[in-house]
Amino acid sequence: MYPGVTNVEATAGHALILGFDNGEVRCFDARPLFGFGRFRELASVELFLTARVSFDAVEWENGLDLDPEYLYRHSTPVAG
C-alpha cells in the first residue's frame, strides 16, 4: 500500500513538491503528462498552481486528479 498525500506545493516549473503520510517529501515532474488528453490543460501555469490535496490525492481546479500511488511511484525523494 502506498502512502497518501498530506500536502502539495505546485511550482511554476510544473513540479509538485509532495508530503506523504509516511514522512517522505518527494518531487513529481508533471510535464510528461502534457501529451495525454486533458492533462494538456495543466501546461497552463495558472491552472497548474491550483493543485490541492483532496482526500489523499492531488486535484486541480479543472477537476483533474492524480492518485497517491501514481504520484509516489513517479516522484523522486527530495534531499533534506
C-alpha positions in Angstrom: 0.0 0.0 0.0 1.3 3.4 -0.9 1.3 6.4 1.4 -1.2 9.2 1.0 -0.5 12.8 0.1 -0.8 15.2 3.0 0.4 18.4 1.4 1.3 19.7 -2.0 3.2 22.7 -3.3 2.9 23.4 -7.1 5.8 25.2 -8.8 5.8 27.4 -11.9 8.1 24.8 -13.4 5.3 22.2 -13.4 6.6 20.2 -10.4 4.7 19.2 -7.4 6.5 19.0 -4.0 4.6 16.4 -2.2 4.4 15.5 1.5 3.3 11.9 2.2 1.8 10.5 5.4 4.9 8.3 5.9 7.0 11.5 6.4 8.6 11.5 3.0 8.9 14.6 0.8 9.1 13.8 -2.9 9.1 15.8 -6.2 6.8 14.9 -9.1 7.5 16.3 -12.6 4.1 16.7 -14.3 5.4 17.7 -17.8 5.4 14.2 -19.2 1.6 14.1 -18.7 1.0 17.0 -21.0 0.8 14.7 -24.0 -2.2 12.9 -22.7 -5.7 14.1 -23.3 -7.0 16.7 -20.8 -3.7 16.7 -18.9 -2.5 19.2 -21.7 -4.6 21.7 -19.7 -2.0 21.5 -16.9 0.6 23.2 -19.2 -1.1 26.4 -18.1 0.9 27.6 -15.1 -2.1 29.4 -13.8 -4.2 26.2 -13.7 -1.2 24.1 -12.5 -0.7 26.3 -9.5 -4.3 25.5 -8.3 -3.2 22.0 -7.2 -4.5 21.0 -3.8 -4.9 17.9 -1.7 -8.2 16.1 -2.0 -8.5 13.2 0.4 -5.1 11.6 -0.1 -4.7 12.6 -3.8 -3.9 15.8 -5.7 -6.6 17.6 -7.6 -6.8 20.7 -9.8 -9.4 23.4 -10.2 -10.5 21.8 -13.6 -11.3 18.5 -11.9 -8.3 16.5 -13.0 -6.7 14.5 -10.3 -3.8 12.1 -9.7 -3.9 9.3 -7.2 -1.3 8.9 -4.5 0.0 5.6 -5.8 0.9 7.2 -9.2 2.4 10.2 -7.6 4.6 8.2 -5.3 5.8 5.8 -8.0 6.6 8.6 -10.4 8.3 11.0 -8.0 11.8 11.3 -6.6 12.9 11.9 -3.0 13.7 15.4 -2.0 17.0 15.7 -0.1 16.7 17.4 3.1 
